[in-house]
Amino acid sequence: MNFYNASQTPRPVRLSDSTRTFAEKSLEGIYGREAMENRAVMLDDIADWDILTHQQKYDIAVRRIAEQAPVRITPYERVAGAATLGVAITHRVPALRNGQYVMGSISHLTLGFDAALKKGIDDYERRIHARLGDADLTEKQRAVLLGMENVIEAMHIWHDRYMEALKNCENPYASEMRRNLARVPFAPPRNYREAVQALWFLFSFERLMGNWPGIGRIDEMLGGFLEADLASGAISRDVAREYMASFIVKGCEWITGSAGTSGDAQHYQNLIIGGVNADGVDICNTATELLLEVLEELPISDFPVALRLNKHTPQKILQLLSSNVRHGCGVMAVYNEDLVLQSLQDFGYSLKDARRFTNDGCWEVQVPGETDFRYFPFDAYGLLQRDVLHLDDENAMIDYPDYETMEAAWIAALDRKLTEIQEEIDKNFSQLGWIPSSAIDLLEEDCIGRARSYRDGGPLYCVRSPHIGGFPDVVDSLYVIKKLVFEEKRLTLPAFLQILRNDWADAEDLRRYVREHYKLFGNDSEDVDELAARLFGVYIDLVERVHERGAIVRPAGASTFGRQIDWAPTRYSHAHGFTAGTFLASNLGPTPGTDTEGVSAVIRSHCKLPLKRLSCGTALDIKLDTALLTEERYETLLTGLMRGFCDLDGFFMQLDVADNQVLLDAQKNPEAYRSLSVRVSGWSARFVTLSREWQDMIIQRTTQMR
């Protein structure tokens, strides 16, 4: 496979030929297609199924998966373990009864893999046994604890099957793999090789059970082991890189090569690198470097990477990250660590927990292994179009006396919507009903102590976050109406609304005037940016009226995650100069085509929003023109962009380099671009596996020229 490279500079070659061959086979989708042929274990033979509890059904499924799922050891891997059942790729427990799915699974979380590596699973088993000895347990609590105990037994079964398979296989590293796997993950790892193996085995086991967790701070988990082994001479940097590469390549095991809606890499398995530890010391280390070196050489988009950037982040790390961006990897992003830490503390998190932050598999921040997270998205722009302007009603006679009254009407509609969401949160504590989740419970720190499951109050933090979408389009539309109707008085509001209902028919001159005359959000224009900052503050104020109720905390967030595609058919013609059906703003970035002043202006506008109060987070999507790659100072430009974003109080920025001509050619000739990756939203995807609508959305994003 020819790996896509947006840069004129070749990708470095540091890895062995065998690892590169392993990567090529994985990226071709051979293992994902194999998994789809082995879809699930069957539960048709279970007697009295209908009278079993949800937990009992789950326990049976977990045990059978461990007993019957295919064991896969590829010829070139150095790390053992695999999620080999295809139903897990569809976000379900891979077990069927009478051809039907038995139960769903869990995502949008990062598990406590860090704690599991430090303690070992045997320690969890001891704690479960001790808790089962408490006489005051309810029947439900006992079932939850026994479910976790069952998961550990299943993990032993799966582990034993791998140990047996490694005795006689063609992999040249089989004996070394067997030695590395022998103790872990049940005992804490003693060295880097065992730590990589333990982390992958735990992660792949969760995936095997259908769950989609993020991995979290991989360099913090592995770095100490690696530095010690390098210092003692127990491993070389080159061999350590091969292990890191094997871990990353194995993350491609669910690739099928088939096109889908949002691509074939959206499994929420994000990696966080850099940032400070619990003591406030930056943890960037050799493992951080090796990860970035591997991803620079191999265009693997299945692990979106976010750097926690602070003033102590080593320049070498920024150089490696910039090189990845330059090659068009489509996976790199940065958190402004100082702002995120302050935001979390202001919201009520302890400094210790705030310093541990990762994300949920996209970019919403959370404390790993201690958070039950769910978000509640809504289209604030749809509220403006329907509840305020009534574009859905041909007979509506809407004529607000002044701009302030119209803006107040939108705020009132927003208030009503947020009240509905808070009521929904109160009524619907769980997601998809009660989902047994013992495999998740095991690696959530407080589920054992509380003897409660993940969706039933087990984790320390239960987070339910309203997420506003379409906000930049709200700002742009209100701003245009304010200027065009109430200040310039070019036409009346009823006349303008009728033009919008007619989708700008016979009003092309006016539409061109709107598009060309006004500087909208994303151009560092003080007038519109002030409006955006003020209205966004109103949104956060409305959310924070219910900061916490019961066991649930409710931070504000902002996202679209590509929902602008789903919203497009439900929206009407747009006051800021677009016809119906246009894909509009992504997350908290400008409406595509309205930002004309370059990347710096986009960042400055975005960072004028009160992002420090947005403790769940948001994202700014930046699509850089490939012309930047020919600049001798590209590294300075990219690192300056990231540092400047943090200096201006940004929260999270996703960087992508894409040439629209390349993307258009990839639509026509997908076989020539199978490894071309793009950042979609909180995740990345191989471009040719996106649906045509999603591809078009990526293409339509404004390419930043300067």
N, C-alpha and C positions, 0 to 999 in steps of 0.2 A: 504494500500500500504506500502511495506517495502521500506523506503527511503534508497537509496544507500549511503554508507559511506566507503570512501577509507581508513579511519583511524581505528585503533584498539580501539580508544577512542570513546565511544558512543556520539552521538549528544545530546546536552542538551535539556531538556524539560522544557520550561518556559511558553508556551502558553496553553490556555484552550483547553479542549477536543473538544469543538464546533468549534474553529478556526482550529484545526488540522483536524477535519472531513471536514470542508469547503475546506481546502487545498487538501486533498486526492481526493475529488470529482472533484475539478478543474483540478488537475493533471491527472486525468483519462480521461479528454477531454469531459466531458458531456456537458459543456456550449459551447465549440467550435463546437461540432457536432450539437447542437441545433441551433446555428447561421447559419450553413450551410443549415439547413432545412428552415430557414427564410432568403433567400439569399438577397433580395432587395425589394424596393418598385417599383411599375410599373407605367410607364408614358404613356401607350398606349392611354389613353383617352385625352391627351392634344391636342387641336386643333391647326392647323397651326404650328406644331412643326418645320417644315423645314425652316420657315421664321424667327424663333426666333433667337436672337443673342446667342452666347455662354453663356454670362452672364445671360440672361433671362432663358435659360435652366437650368443653375446651380441654380439660385434662386428658381425655381420651385422644383427642386430635393431636395434642402436643406429643404424647407418647408414641403414637403411631407414626407421626412425621419423622421423629428421631430414629425409629426402627426401620422404616421403609424408604425414606428418601434416598435417591441415588447418591453414592459417595463419588466425588469427582476429584481426581488428581491429574493435573495436566502435565505434559512432559517437561515443562520449563519453569514451573512455579517453585518458589522457595518457602511459601507460607501455605499451610493446609487449612481447609475449610471452604465450604461453598453453599450457596442458597440455590438448590438445584430443581426446585419445583415451580413451574411457571405461574400458577395461580398467585403466588406471592408477588409476582411482578404487577399484578392487578390490584394490589393493596388489600388482600384478603388472606386469612389463614388458609394455607393450601390443603384443605381437606373438603371432600365432597360427599354428600349423601344423596343417593338417587339422582346424581348428576347436578345437584344444586349446591351452591355455596352454603357453608354452614354458618360462618360468622365473618365479620369484618376485622380489621386490625387497627393499629395505632400509628400515627405519624405526628409531625409538627412538634417534635421534642428532641432534645439531646439527652441521652441517658448518662448515668454516672459511671462511664467506663473508667474515668480516672480513679474513682474510689475502688472499683473492682480490681484494677491492676495493683493498687496498693495493698488491698486486703486479701485478695484471692476468694474464689467462690466458696471454699470450705468454711471461711469465716461467716459467710452469709448463712450457710447451712446450720452452723452452730447457733447463730442468733435466732433462726427460725425455730429450731428445736427448743431453745430456752423459752421463747415466746409461747410456744404451744403448751408449755407447762403451766401457764397462768390459768387459774381456775375461773377467772371472771370473763373469759372470752365468750362472745356470742357464737351461735352456730355459723353465722355468716363470716365472722372474723376467722374462725377455725378453718372454714373452707378456703378463704383467701390464702392463709398461711400454708395449708396443705397443697394448694395450687402452685405456690412458689416452690415448695419442696418437690413436687412432681416435675417442675421445670428443671431443677437441678438433676434429678434422676434421668430425665430425657437428655440433658446435656452430657451426662456420663455415657449414656448409650451411644450418642452421636460421636463423642470423643473416642470411645473404645472401637467403634467401627473404623474411624480414621487410623487409629494406631495399628489395627490389624491390616488395613489396606496398604499402609506404608511399608509393611514387611516385604512385600513382593510387588513392586511396580517399576516401570521403566524410567521414572524420574531420577536423574543422576544425583539429586539432592535428597533422595528419600530418607536415607539413614540420618542425615542431619536434621531434616524436618521432623522425623520421629523423635529424635533426641530433644529438639526444641519444644515439641508438643507434650512430652511425657508428663510434666508436672502442671503445666498451665492449661486453662485459666484457674484451676482449683487452688493452686498455691501461687503466691506472688512471684512474678518473674525475677530472675537473678541477673539477667544481662539483656542486652539490646535484642539479640535474636529471639529470646523467649518473650520479651515485651511486645515486639512486633507480632509474633505468633499469637500471644494471648489476646491482644487487641483485635486482631482480625477474626480470631475464632469466636469471640463474644459478639462482635458486630455481625458476622455472617450468620451466626446462630439466630440472632434476632430477626434478620432478614429471612432466613429459612422459615421462621414462624409467621412470616407475612408482615412484620412490622417494618416501618421506614424511619429509623432514627438517624439523627445527625451524629457525627463522631465527636466533634468538639475539638479541643485544644491538643492536637496530635503531637506538636513539638514539645509541649510541656510534659505530656505523658511519656514520650520516648526519649526526650533529650538527655535527661540525667543518666539513663542507662547507656546511651551512646557515648556521652562524654567520658564516662568512667571506662568503658571498653576501649575507646581510642587512646586514653591516657595509659592504660595497662598494656596496650598492644594486643588485646584479645580480638580485635577486629580492625580492618583497614577501612579508610573512608570509601574506597571503591566497592568493597563487599557490602558495607553498610548501605550504600546507595542502591545496590542490587536488591537488597531486602525491602527498602522503601519502594522501589519500583514495582516489585512483585505485589506488595500491598495495593498500590495504586492501580496496577493493571487488573488485579482481581476485582476491583470495583466496577469493571466493565462487564461483569458476568451476566447482566440482564439485558445487554444490548442484543437486539434482534435484527437490526438493519431495516426494520419496517417503519414506514411513516405513521405518525400518530398526530393527535391534536397538538400537544405541547412538547413533542419530541420524545426521544427514547432514553433520556438521562434525567428525568425529573423524579428522583427517588429520595430527595431531601437529605442526601448523605454529605452534608457540608463539613468542611474543615476550617477551623479557626487557628491562626498562627500569630505568634508575637504577643505583645502586651505584657502587662505586669502580672506577677503571681500574688498570692495572698499577702505577702510582705511588701508589696509595692516595687519589686525588683523586676526589670524587664527580662523575659525568659527566652528571647531569641537565641538560638544555639545552632549547632551543626545540623540537627534534625530539621530545623527550619530551612536551612540552606539546601539540604539534600532533597527535600520535598519540592522546592522551587526549581532545582536543577532537573529533577525527573520530569516535571510538568513542562519545562521548557523544551526538553527533548522529545517527549511523547505528547501529542495533542489529545489528551484525555479530558473530556468535559464532565465526567460523571462525579467529580468531586469539586464543586465550586469552592473556591478558597477566599477567605476574607482575612486580611491583615489588620490586627489591632494596632493602629499607628499612634505613636506618641513621640515626644521630643527625644527620647533615648533610643528609638528604633535605629539599629545600625544601618549605615549607608549601604553596606553590601546587600542587605535584605531588600532595600528599596531598588537597588540596581537589578537584582535577580527578578523581582516582581515586574519592574519596568521592561525587562527583556521578554518576559512572558507576554505582557500586553503587546509589545512590539510585534511579536510573531503572530498576533491575532488569535490568542488562545481562547478568549471568550469566557474565562472562568474567574478572573481576578477582581477583587473588590477591597475596599478599605473602610474600617470603622475609625472614627475619631474617638480614640479611647478615652481621652480626658473628658470630653463632653458626655459620652455615654455613662461613664462612672459617676459624674456629677448628677446626671439626670436620674439614674437609678437611686442614688442616695436621697435626692430631693423627693423622690416618690415614696421612699420609706424603706428601701433595702439597706441592710447593713453594709459597711465598707467591705467586709470580708466576702460577703456573697456577691456584691457588685463586682469585685475584682475577679470573680470566677466566671463572669458572663460569657456565654456562647450565643448561639442562635437556635432557632427551632427547625432548621433545615432550609430555611429561606434566609431572612435577615432579622426577623423579630427577636429581640434579645430576651434571654431567660437564663436562670441559674441551672446548670446541667444537673440532672439527677434529682432535682428537687422541685420541678415545675410541671403542672398540668396546664397546658396552654390550648386556647382556642380563640380565634378571632371572628368578628362579625362584620363583614364588609357591606357597604351600601354605596349607592351612586348619588352623591350630593348634587351633581349636575342634573340628574334626572329630576330631583326635587325642584330645582329652579325652573326647568322647562315645563313641568306638569303642574306643580302646586302653586307656582308664582306667576309664570307667564301663560300658563294654560294653552300651550301650543297644540295639545291634543284635542282641543274643543274649538271647532270652526265657528261656533256661535258665541263664544265667550267675548265679552266686551271688557277688556282689561285696560285700565287707564289710570295708573298711579299718579297722584298729584305731584310727586317729586321723587327724586332718586332715593332719598332716605327712607321713604315709605316702602318702596320696592325692596330695598335691601333688608328692611325689618321683616318683610314678608318671608324672605328666604331664611332668615335667622329663625323665625317662628316655625317654618316647615322643618328646619334642621332640628330644632328643639323637640318637635313631635316625633321625628324619626328616632332620635336618640333615646327618648322615653320608651318607645316601642322596643328598642334593642335592649335596654336595661330590663324591661319586663320579660323579654324573651330569655335573657340570661338568668333571671330569677326562676323562671318556670322550667327551663331546660338546662339543668346542671350538667347533664351528660351529653355526649355526642353519639348519635345513632343508637339511642337507647343504652342499655347497660351492656357493655362489651367486656367479656372476660379478658383479662390482660396480664396473666401471671408472669409471662416472660418479660413484660415491661415492669411489672411491680417489683420484680427481683432486683432491678438495677435503679430503682427510685429509692432514695436514701431512707425516707420515713415510712414506706409502706410496711416494712416488717415491724417497726416499733408500734405503729398505729394499728397494725393488722387490718389495713384497709387497702382496697385496690386503687389503681391509678385514677380511674374516673369516679371514685367514691370517697374522695377526700384523703387519699393516702399521702400524696406529696405535700411538702411544706407550703408551697405556693400554688394556689389555684388562680390562674390568670385568664380573664375573659376581656378581650380588647375590642371595642368598636373601631372599625377601620374606615375612614372616609376615602372615597374614590371620586375622581373627576373634579377635584378642587381647583386645579389651575384653569379648567374650562369655566367653572363658576366665576372665577375672578375675571377672566378675559371677557366673558359675556356681560357681566355687570359693568365692567369698565367701559366697554363699547357703547352700551345703552346709555350709561351716564353721560358720556361725551356726545354721542350722536344725537340723542333725543333731548336730554335735559339741559345740556350746556350749549351745544351748537344749534339745537332746535332745527335740524335739517328736515325732520318729519316728526309726526306725532307717534306716541307709543303704539296706539292701535294700528296705525298704518305700517309701522315697522314689524309688528307681530304678524300682520297679514302677509307681508313679504316672506317672513320665515315659514309661515304655514304653506306658502306656495313654493318653498324651497328655492328662493332667490330667482324664480322665473321672472323674466323681463326686468331684472334689477341688477344686471351684471356690472353696470357702472358703479352702483352703490357698493356692491360686494367688493369690487376692486379697490374702491376708496377705503373701505374698512381694512382690507388686508394690507394696503400700502401706507396708510396714513398713521395708524396707531402703533406705538411701541407697546407690545403686550408683555405679559410675565415671561421672564427669561432673558430680558435684554438690559438688565440693570437700569431700568427706568424707575426713578424714585416714585412717581405718581402711582403707577399700577402696583409696584412692589409694596408700597405703604398700605394700599388697600388689601393686598394678599396677606401681609403680616397681621393686620388688624383682624381680618375675618378668620384667619387661622387661630388666632388667640381666642376668639369667640367660641370656635369649635372646641378647643381644649377646655375652656371654662365650662361649657355645657357638659362635657364628659366628666369633668372632675367634680361635678355636683354629687356624683355617686362614686367616690374614690374607692370605697370598700363597703360591701354589704355582706353580712354573714362571713363565710370563709373565702369570699371571692374578692380579689383586687381587680380593678378595671382601668388600666392605663389606656390612654389614647394612642391610636396608631393611624397611619395613612398608607394606602396601597391600592394598586389595581391588579397586580399579578396577571396582566393580560386580559382582565375582564372587560377592558374597553372593546374587545372584539365581541363579547356577548352583549354588551350594552349598546353597541352601534345600531342594531335594528330597532331598539326600543327608544332611541333618542330621535329628536326631530332636527330640523335645520338649525344652524348654529349662528348666533348673533355675531360671533367674531370672525365670520366670513367663510364658513365651510358649509357644504351641502350635507344633507342627510346621508347617513351611512358611512361617514368618514371616521376612521380610527383616531381618537383624540389622545389626550395627555396620559402618560404612563406615570404611575406613582405620584411623586411631587415634582415632576419635571415639566417643562413647557410643552404646550401643544405643538406637535410636529409642524414645522413650516413657519412658525411664528417667531422663532428665535433666530435673529439675523446678525447678532453682534458677536458671535463666537463663544467658545467654551468658557472663557473667564466671566463673561456677562451672565451666562446660565448659572454658574456656580454662585456668583454674587447675589443674584435674585433669589435663588433657592435658599441661601444661607441667611437671608433677611427674615425668614420665617422663624418663629420661636421654637426651634427644634429641640432645645434643651428641655422643654416641657413635654416632649413627645417620647415618653420613656419606653414605649413599646417599639418605637422606631419608624423609619421610613427609608426610602431609597431614592437616590438621584442616578438616573441612567445617563451615561456619557458615551457617545458614539464618535470616536475620533477618526478623522480622515487619514487614509494611508499615506498621504503626502507628508505627514509628520514623520513617518518612518525614515524618510530619506534625509532628514535633518541630522547633521553631525551631532547636534546637541539634544537628540531625542530623549536620552536618559535624564538630562537636566530638565527638559520640558515636562516629562511625565512625573518625575519626583517632585518638581515644583508645583505641579497641578495637585498632587496628593497633599503635600504640605500646606499649600494655600487653602485647600478645602477645609483642612482641620483648623487652620488659623482663623478662618471666617466662621467657625462654629457649625460646620456641616456635621451630619450624623453618620451617614453611610453612603458611599459612592461606588457604583458599579462601572468599571471601565471596559470598553470594547473598542477594537479597531476593525473596521469593516469598509470595504470598497463596494458601493452599491452595484457597480458593473460586475464585480465578482459574484455578488449575491444573485443578481439577475441571471448570470450565466449558470450558476449552480441550480437554479430552478429548471433550466433547460437541459442541463447535463449533470444530473445528480451523481452519476457514477464517478465523475472526475473530482468530486468534492466531498467524499464520504467522511473525511476527518475534519471538515470545516466546522468550527464551533462558534457559537454566539452566546452572549449573555442575554437571557430572555427576561427574567425578572429576578426573583430570588434564586433562580437556578440557571443552569446553562444547558445547551442542547446542541447536538449536531444539526446544522441548519437543514440538511436535506431530509431529516426525519420529522421536521415540523410540518403541520398542515399548511396548505397554500395561504390560508388566512393569516396564520401566525408568521409565515415567511414575509408576507406583504407588510405586516405590522412592523417587523424588524427593518425592512427596506425603507418604509415611510418615515422612520425616525430621522430627525434632522442630523446630518453629519456635520460635526463641528470642525470648522476649517482653521480656526486660530484660537 
